[in-house]
Amino acid sequence: MNFGIYLIGYIIVIAGVVYAMNLAHIHSQWIAAVAVIMLGAGILTAVTRTRTKDPN
């Protein structure tokens, strides 16, 4: 559950960055590249933050 909430928040951040880049008239290729990189970073961060610890 926490993973989903974390990922939804990160997607909202990505949407804001993409919108700002669009307003700055940056080419769509760069916008897509930044969005994919941020999504990958968001997934990696969400997994590491919400992962349960392995028992000893």
mmCIF entry with sequence, helices, sheets and N, C-alpha, C, O atoms, coordinates in Angstrom:
data_MODEL
# 
_entry.id   MODEL 
# 
_entity.id                         1 
_entity.type                       polymer 
_entity.pdbx_number_of_molecules   1 
# 
_entity_poly.entity_id                      1 
_entity_poly.type                           'polypeptide(L)' 
_entity_poly.nstd_linkage                   no 
_entity_poly.nstd_monomer                   no 
_entity_poly.pdbx_seq_one_letter_code       MNFGIYLIGYIIVIAGVVYAMNLAHIHSQWIAAVAVIMLGAGILTAVTRTRTKDPN 
_entity_poly.pdbx_seq_one_letter_code_can   MNFGIYLIGYIIVIAGVVYAMNLAHIHSQWIAAVAVIMLGAGILTAVTRTRTKDPN 
_entity_poly.pdbx_strand_id                 A 
# 
loop_
_entity_poly_seq.entity_id 
_entity_poly_seq.num 
_entity_poly_seq.mon_id 
_entity_poly_seq.hetero 
1 1  MET n 
1 2  ASN n 
1 3  PHE n 
1 4  GLY n 
1 5  ILE n 
1 6  TYR n 
1 7  LEU n 
1 8  ILE n 
1 9  GLY n 
1 10 TYR n 
1 11 ILE n 
1 12 ILE n 
1 13 VAL n 
1 14 ILE n 
1 15 ALA n 
1 16 GLY n 
1 17 VAL n 
1 18 VAL n 
1 19 TYR n 
1 20 ALA n 
1 21 MET n 
1 22 ASN n 
1 23 LEU n 
1 24 ALA n 
1 25 HIS n 
1 26 ILE n 
1 27 HIS n 
1 28 SER n 
1 29 GLN n 
1 30 TRP n 
1 31 ILE n 
1 32 ALA n 
1 33 ALA n 
1 34 VAL n 
1 35 ALA n 
1 36 VAL n 
1 37 ILE n 
1 38 MET n 
1 39 LEU n 
1 40 GLY n 
1 41 ALA n 
1 42 GLY n 
1 43 ILE n 
1 44 LEU n 
1 45 THR n 
1 46 ALA n 
1 47 VAL n 
1 48 THR n 
1 49 ARG n 
1 50 THR n 
1 51 ARG n 
1 52 THR n 
1 53 LYS n 
1 54 ASP n 
1 55 PRO n 
1 56 ASN n 
# 
_struct_asym.id          A 
_struct_asym.entity_id   1 
# 
loop_
_struct_conf.conf_type_id 
_struct_conf.id 
_struct_conf.pdbx_PDB_helix_id 
_struct_conf.beg_label_comp_id 
_struct_conf.beg_label_asym_id 
_struct_conf.beg_label_seq_id 
_struct_conf.pdbx_beg_PDB_ins_code 
_struct_conf.end_label_comp_id 
_struct_conf.end_label_asym_id 
_struct_conf.end_label_seq_id 
_struct_conf.pdbx_end_PDB_ins_code 
_struct_conf.beg_auth_comp_id 
_struct_conf.beg_auth_asym_id 
_struct_conf.beg_auth_seq_id 
_struct_conf.end_auth_comp_id 
_struct_conf.end_auth_asym_id 
_struct_conf.end_auth_seq_id 
_struct_conf.pdbx_PDB_helix_class 
_struct_conf.details 
_struct_conf.pdbx_PDB_helix_length 
HELX_P HELX_P1 AA1 ASN A 2  ? LEU A 23 ? ASN A 2  LEU A 23 1 ? 22 
HELX_P HELX_P2 AA2 SER A 28 ? THR A 50 ? SER A 28 THR A 50 1 ? 23 
# 
_struct_conf_type.id          HELX_P 
_struct_conf_type.criteria    ? 
_struct_conf_type.reference   ? 
# 
loop_
_atom_site.group_PDB 
_atom_site.id 
_atom_site.type_symbol 
_atom_site.label_atom_id 
_atom_site.label_alt_id 
_atom_site.label_comp_id 
_atom_site.label_asym_id 
_atom_site.label_entity_id 
_atom_site.label_seq_id 
_atom_site.pdbx_PDB_ins_code 
_atom_site.Cartn_x 
_atom_site.Cartn_y 
_atom_site.Cartn_z 
_atom_site.occupancy 
_atom_site.B_iso_or_equiv 
_atom_site.pdbx_formal_charge 
_atom_site.auth_seq_id 
_atom_site.auth_comp_id 
_atom_site.auth_asym_id 
_atom_site.auth_atom_id 
_atom_site.pdbx_PDB_model_num 
ATOM 1   N N  . MET A 1 1  ? 0.825  -1.198  0.000   1.00 0.00 ? 1  MET A N  1 
ATOM 2   C CA . MET A 1 1  ? 0.000  0.000   0.000   1.00 0.00 ? 1  MET A CA 1 
ATOM 3   C C  . MET A 1 1  ? 0.869  1.263   0.000   1.00 0.00 ? 1  MET A C  1 
ATOM 4   O O  . MET A 1 1  ? 0.609  2.208   -0.744  1.00 0.00 ? 1  MET A O  1 
ATOM 5   N N  . ASN A 1 2  ? 1.897  1.262   0.840   1.00 0.00 ? 2  ASN A N  1 
ATOM 6   C CA . ASN A 1 2  ? 2.785  2.420   0.888   1.00 0.00 ? 2  ASN A CA 1 
ATOM 7   C C  . ASN A 1 2  ? 3.493  2.634   -0.439  1.00 0.00 ? 2  ASN A C  1 
ATOM 8   O O  . ASN A 1 2  ? 3.753  3.768   -0.839  1.00 0.00 ? 2  ASN A O  1 
ATOM 9   N N  . PHE A 1 3  ? 3.807  1.526   -1.125  1.00 0.00 ? 3  PHE A N  1 
ATOM 10  C CA . PHE A 1 3  ? 4.477  1.626   -2.419  1.00 0.00 ? 3  PHE A CA 1 
ATOM 11  C C  . PHE A 1 3  ? 3.610  2.389   -3.408  1.00 0.00 ? 3  PHE A C  1 
ATOM 12  O O  . PHE A 1 3  ? 4.105  3.255   -4.128  1.00 0.00 ? 3  PHE A O  1 
ATOM 13  N N  . GLY A 1 4  ? 2.322  2.073   -3.448  1.00 0.00 ? 4  GLY A N  1 
ATOM 14  C CA . GLY A 1 4  ? 1.404  2.748   -4.360  1.00 0.00 ? 4  GLY A CA 1 
ATOM 15  C C  . GLY A 1 4  ? 1.272  4.229   -4.063  1.00 0.00 ? 4  GLY A C  1 
ATOM 16  O O  . GLY A 1 4  ? 1.268  5.050   -4.980  1.00 0.00 ? 4  GLY A O  1 
ATOM 17  N N  . ILE A 1 5  ? 1.164  4.571   -2.807  1.00 0.00 ? 5  ILE A N  1 
ATOM 18  C CA . ILE A 1 5  ? 1.042  5.975   -2.414  1.00 0.00 ? 5  ILE A CA 1 
ATOM 19  C C  . ILE A 1 5  ? 2.323  6.729   -2.768  1.00 0.00 ? 5  ILE A C  1 
ATOM 20  O O  . ILE A 1 5  ? 2.267  7.848   -3.277  1.00 0.00 ? 5  ILE A O  1 
ATOM 21  N N  . TYR A 1 6  ? 3.448  6.128   -2.505  1.00 0.00 ? 6  TYR A N  1 
ATOM 22  C CA . TYR A 1 6  ? 4.734  6.758   -2.821  1.00 0.00 ? 6  TYR A CA 1 
ATOM 23  C C  . TYR A 1 6  ? 4.852  6.973   -4.325  1.00 0.00 ? 6  TYR A C  1 
ATOM 24  O O  . TYR A 1 6  ? 5.274  8.039   -4.774  1.00 0.00 ? 6  TYR A O  1 
ATOM 25  N N  . LEU A 1 7  ? 4.477  5.956   -5.106  1.00 0.00 ? 7  LEU A N  1 
ATOM 26  C CA . LEU A 1 7  ? 4.588  6.048   -6.556  1.00 0.00 ? 7  LEU A CA 1 
ATOM 27  C C  . LEU A 1 7  ? 3.612  7.070   -7.135  1.00 0.00 ? 7  LEU A C  1 
ATOM 28  O O  . LEU A 1 7  ? 3.955  7.778   -8.082  1.00 0.00 ? 7  LEU A O  1 
ATOM 29  N N  . ILE A 1 8  ? 2.420  7.156   -6.590  1.00 0.00 ? 8  ILE A N  1 
ATOM 30  C CA . ILE A 1 8  ? 1.452  8.161   -7.050  1.00 0.00 ? 8  ILE A CA 1 
ATOM 31  C C  . ILE A 1 8  ? 1.988  9.563   -6.797  1.00 0.00 ? 8  ILE A C  1 
ATOM 32  O O  . ILE A 1 8  ? 1.862  10.436  -7.655  1.00 0.00 ? 8  ILE A O  1 
ATOM 33  N N  . GLY A 1 9  ? 2.573  9.787   -5.650  1.00 0.00 ? 9  GLY A N  1 
ATOM 34  C CA . GLY A 1 9  ? 3.166  11.088  -5.357  1.00 0.00 ? 9  GLY A CA 1 
ATOM 35  C C  . GLY A 1 9  ? 4.292  11.421  -6.316  1.00 0.00 ? 9  GLY A C  1 
ATOM 36  O O  . GLY A 1 9  ? 4.418  12.562  -6.762  1.00 0.00 ? 9  GLY A O  1 
ATOM 37  N N  . TYR A 1 10 ? 5.108  10.432  -6.634  1.00 0.00 ? 10 TYR A N  1 
ATOM 38  C CA . TYR A 1 10 ? 6.217  10.670  -7.545  1.00 0.00 ? 10 TYR A CA 1 
ATOM 39  C C  . TYR A 1 10 ? 5.710  10.957  -8.955  1.00 0.00 ? 10 TYR A C  1 
ATOM 40  O O  . TYR A 1 10 ? 6.296  11.768  -9.670  1.00 0.00 ? 10 TYR A O  1 
ATOM 41  N N  . ILE A 1 11 ? 4.623  10.296  -9.360  1.00 0.00 ? 11 ILE A N  1 
ATOM 42  C CA . ILE A 1 11 ? 4.038  10.552  -10.683 1.00 0.00 ? 11 ILE A CA 1 
ATOM 43  C C  . ILE A 1 11 ? 3.482  11.969  -10.757 1.00 0.00 ? 11 ILE A C  1 
ATOM 44  O O  . ILE A 1 11 ? 3.549  12.604  -11.810 1.00 0.00 ? 11 ILE A O  1 
ATOM 45  N N  . ILE A 1 12 ? 2.939  12.468  -9.663  1.00 0.00 ? 12 ILE A N  1 
ATOM 46  C CA . ILE A 1 12 ? 2.463  13.852  -9.633  1.00 0.00 ? 12 ILE A CA 1 
ATOM 47  C C  . ILE A 1 12 ? 3.636  14.816  -9.799  1.00 0.00 ? 12 ILE A C  1 
ATOM 48  O O  . ILE A 1 12 ? 3.517  15.825  -10.494 1.00 0.00 ? 12 ILE A O  1 
ATOM 49  N N  . VAL A 1 13 ? 4.755  14.512  -9.171  1.00 0.00 ? 13 VAL A N  1 
ATOM 50  C CA . VAL A 1 13 ? 5.955  15.346  -9.331  1.00 0.00 ? 13 VAL A CA 1 
ATOM 51  C C  . VAL A 1 13 ? 6.431  15.310  -10.785 1.00 0.00 ? 13 VAL A C  1 
ATOM 52  O O  . VAL A 1 13 ? 6.786  16.345  -11.349 1.00 0.00 ? 13 VAL A O  1 
ATOM 53  N N  . ILE A 1 14 ? 6.437  14.130  -11.384 1.00 0.00 ? 14 ILE A N  1 
ATOM 54  C CA . ILE A 1 14 ? 6.846  13.998  -12.782 1.00 0.00 ? 14 ILE A CA 1 
ATOM 55  C C  . ILE A 1 14 ? 5.927  14.812  -13.679 1.00 0.00 ? 14 ILE A C  1 
ATOM 56  O O  . ILE A 1 14 ? 6.393  15.487  -14.597 1.00 0.00 ? 14 ILE A O  1 
ATOM 57  N N  . ALA A 1 15 ? 4.631  14.754  -13.422 1.00 0.00 ? 15 ALA A N  1 
ATOM 58  C CA . ALA A 1 15 ? 3.675  15.525  -14.233 1.00 0.00 ? 15 ALA A CA 1 
ATOM 59  C C  . ALA A 1 15 ? 3.961  17.022  -14.121 1.00 0.00 ? 15 ALA A C  1 
ATOM 60  O O  . ALA A 1 15 ? 3.876  17.741  -15.116 1.00 0.00 ? 15 ALA A O  1 
ATOM 61  N N  . GLY A 1 16 ? 4.293  17.491  -12.942 1.00 0.00 ? 16 GLY A N  1 
ATOM 62  C CA . GLY A 1 16 ? 4.617  18.900  -12.763 1.00 0.00 ? 16 GLY A CA 1 
ATOM 63  C C  . GLY A 1 16 ? 5.867  19.304  -13.517 1.00 0.00 ? 16 GLY A C  1 
ATOM 64  O O  . GLY A 1 16 ? 5.913  20.371  -14.128 1.00 0.00 ? 16 GLY A O  1 
ATOM 65  N N  . VAL A 1 17 ? 6.886  18.449  -13.475 1.00 0.00 ? 17 VAL A N  1 
ATOM 66  C CA . VAL A 1 17 ? 8.126  18.745  -14.188 1.00 0.00 ? 17 VAL A CA 1 
ATOM 67  C C  . VAL A 1 17 ? 7.889  18.740  -15.696 1.00 0.00 ? 17 VAL A C  1 
ATOM 68  O O  . VAL A 1 17 ? 8.392  19.609  -16.408 1.00 0.00 ? 17 VAL A O  1 
ATOM 69  N N  . VAL A 1 18 ? 7.130  17.770  -16.180 1.00 0.00 ? 18 VAL A N  1 
ATOM 70  C CA . VAL A 1 18 ? 6.817  17.692  -17.614 1.00 0.00 ? 18 VAL A CA 1 
ATOM 71  C C  . VAL A 1 18 ? 6.031  18.925  -18.045 1.00 0.00 ? 18 VAL A C  1 
ATOM 72  O O  . VAL A 1 18 ? 6.294  19.476  -19.114 1.00 0.00 ? 18 VAL A O  1 
ATOM 73  N N  . TYR A 1 19 ? 5.086  19.361  -17.246 1.00 0.00 ? 19 TYR A N  1 
ATOM 74  C CA . TYR A 1 19 ? 4.306  20.556  -17.569 1.00 0.00 ? 19 TYR A CA 1 
ATOM 75  C C  . TYR A 1 19 ? 5.197  21.799  -17.619 1.00 0.00 ? 19 TYR A C  1 
ATOM 76  O O  . TYR A 1 19 ? 5.066  22.627  -18.521 1.00 0.00 ? 19 TYR A O  1 
ATOM 77  N N  . ALA A 1 20 ? 6.098  21.923  -16.653 1.00 0.00 ? 20 ALA A N  1 
ATOM 78  C CA . ALA A 1 20 ? 7.007  23.070  -16.632 1.00 0.00 ? 20 ALA A CA 1 
ATOM 79  C C  . ALA A 1 20 ? 7.940  23.054  -17.844 1.00 0.00 ? 20 ALA A C  1 
ATOM 80  O O  . ALA A 1 20 ? 8.221  24.098  -18.433 1.00 0.00 ? 20 ALA A O  1 
ATOM 81  N N  . MET A 1 21 ? 8.412  21.876  -18.205 1.00 0.00 ? 21 MET A N  1 
ATOM 82  C CA . MET A 1 21 ? 9.278  21.775  -19.378 1.00 0.00 ? 21 MET A CA 1 
ATOM 83  C C  . MET A 1 21 ? 8.513  22.115  -20.648 1.00 0.00 ? 21 MET A C  1 
ATOM 84  O O  . MET A 1 21 ? 9.069  22.714  -21.569 1.00 0.00 ? 21 MET A O  1 
ATOM 85  N N  . ASN A 1 22 ? 7.251  21.740  -20.700 1.00 0.00 ? 22 ASN A N  1 
ATOM 86  C CA . ASN A 1 22 ? 6.412  22.066  -21.849 1.00 0.00 ? 22 ASN A CA 1 
ATOM 87  C C  . ASN A 1 22 ? 6.203  23.580  -21.941 1.00 0.00 ? 22 ASN A C  1 
ATOM 88  O O  . ASN A 1 22 ? 6.246  24.147  -23.033 1.00 0.00 ? 22 ASN A O  1 
ATOM 89  N N  . LEU A 1 23 ? 5.981  24.225  -20.812 1.00 0.00 ? 23 LEU A N  1 
ATOM 90  C CA . LEU A 1 23 ? 5.821  25.681  -20.804 1.00 0.00 ? 23 LEU A CA 1 
ATOM 91  C C  . LEU A 1 23 ? 7.105  26.394  -21.218 1.00 0.00 ? 23 LEU A C  1 
ATOM 92  O O  . LEU A 1 23 ? 7.060  27.502  -21.754 1.00 0.00 ? 23 LEU A O  1 
ATOM 93  N N  . ALA A 1 24 ? 8.246  25.759  -20.968 1.00 0.00 ? 24 ALA A N  1 
ATOM 94  C CA . ALA A 1 24 ? 9.532  26.342  -21.333 1.00 0.00 ? 24 ALA A CA 1 
ATOM 95  C C  . ALA A 1 24 ? 9.891  26.053  -22.796 1.00 0.00 ? 24 ALA A C  1 
ATOM 96  O O  . ALA A 1 24 ? 10.974 26.415  -23.257 1.00 0.00 ? 24 ALA A O  1 
ATOM 97  N N  . HIS A 1 25 ? 8.981  25.403  -23.516 1.00 0.00 ? 25 HIS A N  1 
ATOM 98  C CA . HIS A 1 25 ? 9.154  25.083  -24.938 1.00 0.00 ? 25 HIS A CA 1 
ATOM 99  C C  . HIS A 1 25 ? 10.374 24.204  -25.198 1.00 0.00 ? 25 HIS A C  1 
ATOM 100 O O  . HIS A 1 25 ? 11.128 24.429  -26.145 1.00 0.00 ? 25 HIS A O  1 
ATOM 101 N N  . ILE A 1 26 ? 10.552 23.208  -24.347 1.00 0.00 ? 26 ILE A N  1 
ATOM 102 C CA . ILE A 1 26 ? 11.621 22.231  -24.536 1.00 0.00 ? 26 ILE A CA 1 
ATOM 103 C C  . ILE A 1 26 ? 11.077 21.139  -25.452 1.00 0.00 ? 26 ILE A C  1 
ATOM 104 O O  . ILE A 1 26 ? 9.906  20.769  -25.361 1.00 0.00 ? 26 ILE A O  1 
ATOM 105 N N  . HIS A 1 27 ? 11.930 20.630  -26.330 1.00 0.00 ? 27 HIS A N  1 
ATOM 106 C CA . HIS A 1 27 ? 11.509 19.612  -27.294 1.00 0.00 ? 27 HIS A CA 1 
ATOM 107 C C  . HIS A 1 27 ? 10.925 18.392  -26.588 1.00 0.00 ? 27 HIS A C  1 
ATOM 108 O O  . HIS A 1 27 ? 11.365 18.012  -25.503 1.00 0.00 ? 27 HIS A O  1 
ATOM 109 N N  . SER A 1 28 ? 9.938  17.797  -27.220 1.00 0.00 ? 28 SER A N  1 
ATOM 110 C CA . SER A 1 28 ? 9.234  16.663  -26.616 1.00 0.00 ? 28 SER A CA 1 
ATOM 111 C C  . SER A 1 28 ? 10.148 15.458  -26.418 1.00 0.00 ? 28 SER A C  1 
ATOM 112 O O  . SER A 1 28 ? 9.890  14.646  -25.529 1.00 0.00 ? 28 SER A O  1 
ATOM 113 N N  . GLN A 1 29 ? 11.198 15.314  -27.210 1.00 0.00 ? 29 GLN A N  1 
ATOM 114 C CA . GLN A 1 29 ? 12.140 14.209  -27.020 1.00 0.00 ? 29 GLN A CA 1 
ATOM 115 C C  . GLN A 1 29 ? 12.825 14.317  -25.660 1.00 0.00 ? 29 GLN A C  1 
ATOM 116 O O  . GLN A 1 29 ? 12.989 13.316  -24.962 1.00 0.00 ? 29 GLN A O  1 
ATOM 117 N N  . TRP A 1 30 ? 13.220 15.522  -25.288 1.00 0.00 ? 30 TRP A N  1 
ATOM 118 C CA . TRP A 1 30 ? 13.872 15.719  -23.998 1.00 0.00 ? 30 TRP A CA 1 
ATOM 119 C C  . TRP A 1 30 ? 12.885 15.551  -22.852 1.00 0.00 ? 30 TRP A C  1 
ATOM 120 O O  . TRP A 1 30 ? 13.235 15.032  -21.792 1.00 0.00 ? 30 TRP A O  1 
ATOM 121 N N  . ILE A 1 31 ? 11.648 15.995  -23.070 1.00 0.00 ? 31 ILE A N  1 
ATOM 122 C CA . ILE A 1 31 ? 10.623 15.835  -22.036 1.00 0.00 ? 31 ILE A CA 1 
ATOM 123 C C  . ILE A 1 31 ? 10.375 14.358  -21.772 1.00 0.00 ? 31 ILE A C  1 
ATOM 124 O O  . ILE A 1 31 ? 10.287 13.939  -20.618 1.00 0.00 ? 31 ILE A O  1 
ATOM 125 N N  . ALA A 1 32 ? 10.262 13.566  -22.835 1.00 0.00 ? 32 ALA A N  1 
ATOM 126 C CA . ALA A 1 32 ? 10.042 12.127  -22.680 1.00 0.00 ? 32 ALA A CA 1 
ATOM 127 C C  . ALA A 1 32 ? 11.232 11.461  -21.990 1.00 0.00 ? 32 ALA A C  1 
ATOM 128 O O  . ALA A 1 32 ? 11.051 10.598  -21.131 1.00 0.00 ? 32 ALA A O  1 
ATOM 129 N N  . ALA A 1 33 ? 12.439 11.860  -22.361 1.00 0.00 ? 33 ALA A N  1 
ATOM 130 C CA . ALA A 1 33 ? 13.631 11.270  -21.749 1.00 0.00 ? 33 ALA A CA 1 
ATOM 131 C C  . ALA A 1 33 ? 13.688 11.567  -20.254 1.00 0.00 ? 33 ALA A C  1 
ATOM 132 O O  . ALA A 1 33 ? 13.979 10.679  -19.452 1.00 0.00 ? 33 ALA A O  1 
ATOM 133 N N  . VAL A 1 34 ? 13.414 12.795  -19.885 1.00 0.00 ? 34 VAL A N  1 
ATOM 134 C CA . VAL A 1 34 ? 13.431 13.172  -18.468 1.00 0.00 ? 34 VAL A CA 1 
ATOM 135 C C  . VAL A 1 34 ? 12.329 12.430  -17.705 1.00 0.00 ? 34 VAL A C  1 
ATOM 136 O O  . VAL A 1 34 ? 12.550 11.981  -16.581 1.00 0.00 ? 34 VAL A O  1 
ATOM 137 N N  . ALA A 1 35 ? 11.159 12.302  -18.304 1.00 0.00 ? 35 ALA A N  1 
ATOM 138 C CA . ALA A 1 35 ? 10.052 11.603  -17.646 1.00 0.00 ? 35 ALA A CA 1 
ATOM 139 C C  . ALA A 1 35 ? 10.388 10.134  -17.403 1.00 0.00 ? 35 ALA A C  1 
ATOM 140 O O  . ALA A 1 35 ? 10.087 9.601   -16.334 1.00 0.00 ? 35 ALA A O  1 
ATOM 141 N N  . VAL A 1 36 ? 11.007 9.477   -18.377 1.00 0.00 ? 36 VAL A N  1 
ATOM 142 C CA . VAL A 1 36 ? 11.377 8.066   -18.218 1.00 0.00 ? 36 VAL A CA 1 
ATOM 143 C C  . VAL A 1 36 ? 12.451 7.909   -17.141 1.00 0.00 ? 36 VAL A C  1 
ATOM 144 O O  . VAL A 1 36 ? 12.382 6.992   -16.323 1.00 0.00 ? 36 VAL A O  1 
ATOM 145 N N  . ILE A 1 37 ? 13.431 8.791   -17.140 1.00 0.00 ? 37 ILE A N  1 
ATOM 146 C CA . ILE A 1 37 ? 14.489 8.724   -16.129 1.00 0.00 ? 37 ILE A CA 1 
ATOM 147 C C  . ILE A 1 37 ? 13.910 8.952   -14.736 1.00 0.00 ? 37 ILE A C  1 
ATOM 148 O O  . ILE A 1 37 ? 14.252 8.240   -13.792 1.00 0.00 ? 37 ILE A O  1 
ATOM 149 N N  . MET A 1 38 ? 13.030 9.949   -14.612 1.00 0.00 ? 38 MET A N  1 
ATOM 150 C CA . MET A 1 38 ? 12.424 10.222  -13.298 1.00 0.00 ? 38 MET A CA 1 
ATOM 151 C C  . MET A 1 38 ? 11.529 9.076   -12.848 1.00 0.00 ? 38 MET A C  1 
ATOM 152 O O  . MET A 1 38 ? 11.491 8.755   -11.660 1.00 0.00 ? 38 MET A O  1 
ATOM 153 N N  . LEU A 1 39 ? 10.807 8.453   -13.778 1.00 0.00 ? 39 LEU A N  1 
ATOM 154 C CA . LEU A 1 39 ? 9.953  7.321   -13.417 1.00 0.00 ? 39 LEU A CA 1 
ATOM 155 C C  . LEU A 1 39 ? 10.800 6.155   -12.916 1.00 0.00 ? 39 LEU A C  1 
ATOM 156 O O  . LEU A 1 39 ? 10.453 5.516   -11.924 1.00 0.00 ? 39 LEU A O  1 
ATOM 157 N N  . GLY A 1 40 ? 11.902 5.879   -13.594 1.00 0.00 ? 40 GLY A N  1 
ATOM 158 C CA . GLY A 1 40 ? 12.805 4.822   -13.138 1.00 0.00 ? 40 GLY A CA 1 
ATOM 159 C C  . GLY A 1 40 ? 13.376 5.107   -11.766 1.00 0.00 ? 40 GLY A C  1 
ATOM 160 O O  . GLY A 1 40 ? 13.443 4.220   -10.915 1.00 0.00 ? 40 GLY A O  1 
ATOM 161 N N  . ALA A 1 41 ? 13.788 6.345   -11.553 1.00 0.00 ? 41 ALA A N  1 
ATOM 162 C CA . ALA A 1 41 ? 14.313 6.727   -10.240 1.00 0.00 ? 41 ALA A CA 1 
ATOM 163 C C  . ALA A 1 41 ? 13.231 6.631   -9.169  1.00 0.00 ? 41 ALA A C  1 
ATOM 164 O O  . ALA A 1 41 ? 13.505 6.235   -8.037  1.00 0.00 ? 41 ALA A O  1 
ATOM 165 N N  . GLY A 1 42 ? 12.006 6.993   -9.528  1.00 0.00 ? 42 GLY A N  1 
ATOM 166 C CA . GLY A 1 42 ? 10.898 6.900   -8.578  1.00 0.00 ? 42 GLY A CA 1 
ATOM 167 C C  . GLY A 1 42 ? 10.598 5.470   -8.185  1.00 0.00 ? 42 GLY A C  1 
ATOM 168 O O  . GLY A 1 42 ? 10.336 5.187   -7.016  1.00 0.00 ? 42 GLY A O  1 
ATOM 169 N N  . ILE A 1 43 ? 10.631 4.569   -9.145  1.00 0.00 ? 43 ILE A N  1 
ATOM 170 C CA . ILE A 1 43 ? 10.376 3.155   -8.846  1.00 0.00 ? 43 ILE A CA 1 
ATOM 171 C C  . ILE A 1 43 ? 11.484 2.601   -7.958  1.00 0.00 ? 43 ILE A C  1 
ATOM 172 O O  . ILE A 1 43 ? 11.208 1.909   -6.978  1.00 0.00 ? 43 ILE A O  1 
ATOM 173 N N  . LEU A 1 44 ? 12.723 2.898   -8.294  1.00 0.00 ? 44 LEU A N  1 
ATOM 174 C CA . LEU A 1 44 ? 13.835 2.425   -7.462  1.00 0.00 ? 44 LEU A CA 1 
ATOM 175 C C  . LEU A 1 44 ? 13.746 2.967   -6.042  1.00 0.00 ? 44 LEU A C  1 
ATOM 176 O O  . LEU A 1 44 ? 13.965 2.235   -5.077  1.00 0.00 ? 44 LEU A O  1 
ATOM 177 N N  . THR A 1 45 ? 13.429 4.233   -5.918  1.00 0.00 ? 45 THR A N  1 
ATOM 178 C CA . THR A 1 45 ? 13.321 4.839   -4.590  1.00 0.00 ? 45 THR A CA 1 
ATOM 179 C C  . THR A 1 45 ? 12.143 4.256   -3.814  1.00 0.00 ? 45 THR A C  1 
ATOM 180 O O  . THR A 1 45 ? 12.261 3.980   -2.620  1.00 0.00 ? 45 THR A O  1 
ATOM 181 N N  . ALA A 1 46 ? 11.017 4.071   -4.483  1.00 0.00 ? 46 ALA A N  1 
ATOM 182 C CA . ALA A 1 46 ? 9.839  3.518   -3.809  1.00 0.00 ? 46 ALA A CA 1 
ATOM 183 C C  . ALA A 1 46 ? 10.093 2.101   -3.325  1.00 0.00 ? 46 ALA A C  1 
ATOM 184 O O  . ALA A 1 46 ? 9.668  1.731   -2.230  1.00 0.00 ? 46 ALA A O  1 
ATOM 185 N N  . VAL A 1 47 ? 10.780 1.311   -4.128  1.00 0.00 ? 47 VAL A N  1 
ATOM 186 C CA . VAL A 1 47 ? 11.072 -0.068  -3.730  1.00 0.00 ? 47 VAL A CA 1 
ATOM 187 C C  . VAL A 1 47 ? 11.999 -0.095  -2.520  1.00 0.00 ? 47 VAL A C  1 
ATOM 188 O O  . VAL A 1 47 ? 11.780 -0.864  -1.584  1.00 0.00 ? 47 VAL A O  1 
ATOM 189 N N  . THR A 1 48 ? 13.026 0.734   -2.538  1.00 0.00 ? 48 THR A N  1 
ATOM 190 C CA . THR A 1 48 ? 13.963 0.715   -1.413  1.00 0.00 ? 48 THR A CA 1 
ATOM 191 C C  . THR A 1 48 ? 13.348 1.284   -0.137  1.00 0.00 ? 48 THR A C  1 
ATOM 192 O O  . THR A 1 48 ? 13.699 0.851   0.960   1.00 0.00 ? 48 THR A O  1 
ATOM 193 N N  . ARG A 1 49 ? 12.444 2.236   -0.265  1.00 0.00 ? 49 ARG A N  1 
ATOM 194 C CA . ARG A 1 49 ? 11.830 2.842   0.931   1.00 0.00 ? 49 ARG A CA 1 
ATOM 195 C C  . ARG A 1 49 ? 10.750 1.960   1.539   1.00 0.00 ? 49 ARG A C  1 
ATOM 196 O O  . ARG A 1 49 ? 10.557 1.980   2.754   1.00 0.00 ? 49 ARG A O  1 
ATOM 197 N N  . THR A 1 50 ? 10.047 1.192   0.728   1.00 0.00 ? 50 THR A N  1 
ATOM 198 C CA . THR A 1 50 ? 8.910  0.427   1.234   1.00 0.00 ? 50 THR A CA 1 
ATOM 199 C C  . THR A 1 50 ? 9.193  -1.063  1.359   1.00 0.00 ? 50 THR A C  1 
ATOM 200 O O  . THR A 1 50 ? 8.318  -1.831  1.757   1.00 0.00 ? 50 THR A O  1 
ATOM 201 N N  . ARG A 1 51 ? 10.404 -1.472  1.023   1.00 0.00 ? 51 ARG A N  1 
ATOM 202 C CA . ARG A 1 51 ? 10.764 -2.884  1.118   1.00 0.00 ? 51 ARG A CA 1 
ATOM 203 C C  . ARG A 1 51 ? 10.813 -3.327  2.571   1.00 0.00 ? 51 ARG A C  1 
ATOM 204 O O  . ARG A 1 51 ? 11.317 -2.605  3.431   1.00 0.00 ? 51 ARG A O  1 
ATOM 205 N N  . THR A 1 52 ? 10.289 -4.516  2.840   1.00 0.00 ? 52 THR A N  1 
ATOM 206 C CA . THR A 1 52 ? 10.377 -5.052  4.203   1.00 0.00 ? 52 THR A CA 1 
ATOM 207 C C  . THR A 1 52 ? 11.746 -5.665  4.401   1.00 0.00 ? 52 THR A C  1 
ATOM 208 O O  . THR A 1 52 ? 12.340 -6.208  3.470   1.00 0.00 ? 52 THR A O  1 
ATOM 209 N N  . LYS A 1 53 ? 12.230 -5.573  5.600   1.00 0.00 ? 53 LYS A N  1 
ATOM 210 C CA . LYS A 1 53 ? 13.549 -6.105  5.920   1.00 0.00 ? 53 LYS A CA 1 
ATOM 211 C C  . LYS A 1 53 ? 13.491 -7.629  6.003   1.00 0.00 ? 53 LYS A C  1 
ATOM 212 O O  . LYS A 1 53 ? 12.509 -8.200  6.477   1.00 0.00 ? 53 LYS A O  1 
ATOM 213 N N  . ASP A 1 54 ? 14.553 -8.273  5.537   1.00 0.00 ? 54 ASP A N  1 
ATOM 214 C CA . ASP A 1 54 ? 14.632 -9.733  5.604   1.00 0.00 ? 54 ASP A CA 1 
ATOM 215 C C  . ASP A 1 54 ? 14.921 -10.161 7.040   1.00 0.00 ? 54 ASP A C  1 
ATOM 216 O O  . ASP A 1 54 ? 15.736 -9.542  7.725   1.00 0.00 ? 54 ASP A O  1 
ATOM 217 N N  . PRO A 1 55 ? 14.241 -11.237 7.500   1.00 0.00 ? 55 PRO A N  1 
ATOM 218 C CA . PRO A 1 55 ? 14.523 -11.710 8.862   1.00 0.00 ? 55 PRO A CA 1 
ATOM 219 C C  . PRO A 1 55 ? 15.892 -12.340 8.920   1.00 0.00 ? 55 PRO A C  1 
ATOM 220 O O  . PRO A 1 55 ? 16.383 -12.884 7.930   1.00 0.00 ? 55 PRO A O  1 
ATOM 221 N N  . ASN A 1 56 ? 16.508 -12.264 10.086  1.00 0.00 ? 56 ASN A N  1 
ATOM 222 C CA . ASN A 1 56 ? 17.863 -12.851 10.265  1.00 0.00 ? 56 ASN A CA 1 
ATOM 223 C C  . ASN A 1 56 ? 17.780 -14.345 10.400  1.00 0.00 ? 56 ASN A C  1 
ATOM 224 O O  . ASN A 1 56 ? 18.804 -15.009 10.556  1.00 0.00 ? 56 ASN A O  1 
# 
